Amino acid sequence: MEKRAIRYLRFSDKKQSENSIERQRVVTDHYIEFHKINLVDTFIDRGKSAKTFDRPDFIKLQEFIGLYHKNVDYLLVDQMDRFSRDAGEVMSMVKTLQSKYGIQIISVSEGIEFDYNTPGSFFRAGLQLLLAEEDNINRIIKIRSGLYSKKTKEGKFVFGISPFGYKK
């Protein structure tokens, strides 16, 4: 019986380009061809953050799964961080997709078939998700640090409220 898949592609901000989507498409196309999987549909979010699942095409993907889950075996992503950078949300989403709809998520580039019921797979996927979330946290810290340094060099007040006796 031929396996069927949908795929999800995403880039996070306008500074990135369609090349990111094209690269993800090429990588997933190779996987689909090599494993002889029938691609049912593709969902693409352009310029959308992975902080939440509140993204237009991801919402369409969920609606599609609700209606046609019997025609889908896999959800393909290039890497887990294209899916989401919130490890807790992803674990919950993966558990729902697998237990309620029988769909497994495959991270093509990372070589992970995320099977919630297999400890090794669960651990590897969870580790990738935690690393992606840590990367996000490190970026936020660097951005805040840069803003703090810029304000102090310009002689600006860097905290939320002015010290007693001073006006903003």
N, C-alpha and C positions, 0 to 999 in steps of 0.2 A: 504494500500500500504506500502510495506516494505521500510524503510529509508536506505539510503546507505551513507557510509562515507569513507574518506581517513584519514590517520593520519600522523602526523609529529612528529618525535622524534629527540632529539639533545642533545649532551653534548658539553661543550665548549673547554676543553683542555685535553691534553694527561694525565694529572694528575688524571683526573676522569677516570672511567673505564666503561667497558661494563655493569657493575651493574647498572649504571645510566639509560642506554637504557633499560635494562631488567625490572627495576622498572617502567619506563614509559610505557613499553609494558604491564606489568601486570595490572597497573591502568587503562589503556585505554581498555584492554581486558575485565575487569570487567564491565566497563561502556557499552561497546558494547553488552556484554551478557545480562546485566540487562535491557537495553532499546531495545533489539532485533533488533539491527542494523546490516546490512550486510557490512562487511569490504571489500572494493574494492581494496585498495592498501595501502602500508606503505612506507614512505620516511624517511630516517635516515641520519643525518649529524653527523659524529663522529669527535670530536676535532675541531669544527667550532664555531667561535664567533657569538654572536647574534647582533653585532653592525650594520650589514647591512644584506640585503636579498641576498647578493652575495655569496651564499653557493651552492655547487654542487647539493645536493638532493633537496634543496628548489627550485632551478631553474628547475629541473626535475618535481617537484610538480606543478609549475606554467604552464609548458608545458602540463602536463597531464590534468590540469584543463581546459586549452584552448581547448584541443581536446575532452575531455570527461565530461565536466561540466554537461551535461544533465543526466549523470549517477551518480551524486554525490549531496547529500544534505548537508553534514557536513564535516568540516575539524576539526579533533580532535587533541588536544594537551593536554599534562599532565597539564602544567601551562602556562600562557601567556608568561612568560619570556623564555620558550623553543622556542616560536615562534619568539620573538625579544625583545630586551631591549631598543629599540628606540620608545618611545610612539608615536611620530608624524608619523613615517613610518608605524607603525602597524595600526594606525587609518586609514591612507590612503589605506593600503593594504586590511583591513577589508571592508572598504567601497566599494572598487573595487570588491572584491570577492562576496560581497552580492548583489550589484546593477547590476553588469555586468553578473555574473554567477549564482546568486541565491543560493550561498553556505554560510552557517553560520559557524562561528568558535565556537567551544565549548572547554572551559578550564575545563577539567574533574575534576581535584583535587580541583579547586577553585569553582566549581559549577556555572560557568558563561556560559550562551549561549549568545554570543556576537551578539546582534541584534542592528544594527546601528540605526534602526528606533524606538527603545524602550528606552525612557530616563533612566529608572532604570538600564537596562542592559548596556547601553552605559556608564553610569556613573561608575558602578562597574568595568567594564573591563578597562575603562580609568584610574581609581584609581589604579588597580593592575599594569597596565603598567607604570604609573608614579612612583610607589613604586619600581618597578624593575629597572627603569632608575636611580632613586635616589641611590639605592644600588650600581649600577655600578659606579656612580660618587663618592660615598664615598670610594669605593675600590681604584679608581684611586688616590684620595687624599692621602689615607694611603700609597699607594705604593710610590708616589712622596715624601711624608714626610719621609718615611724610607730611601729612596735613599739619600735625602738631609742630614739626620742625619748621615748616614754612611760616606758620603764624608767629612762632617765637622769633624767627629771623626778622620778620617785618615789625616786631614790637607789638603785636596784637595779643589780646587776652585769649587764652586757650581753653579756659574752662567754661562751663555752662552759666555760672552766675558770677557777677563781679564781687570782688572782695569788699568787706564792710568799709563804707566811706568812699567808694569809687562808683562811677557811673559807666555803664557800657558805652 
